[in-house]
């Protein structure tokens, strides 16, 4: 991996969007929050894990 790049996987959960026929309990903004948080992490942030609203999903 190149220096300065981070990798991670974000779980949005069931989001009310067109592909769920708008039957999810979460808004699109709530579903995007984790991905936005990961995209804006500093260089020293966590990497190589699965993330959701409360942080890292335990393996």
Secondary structure, 3 states (H helix, E strand, C coil): CCCCCCCEEECCCCECCHHHCCCCCECHHHHHHHHHHHHCCCCCCCCCEEEECCEECCC
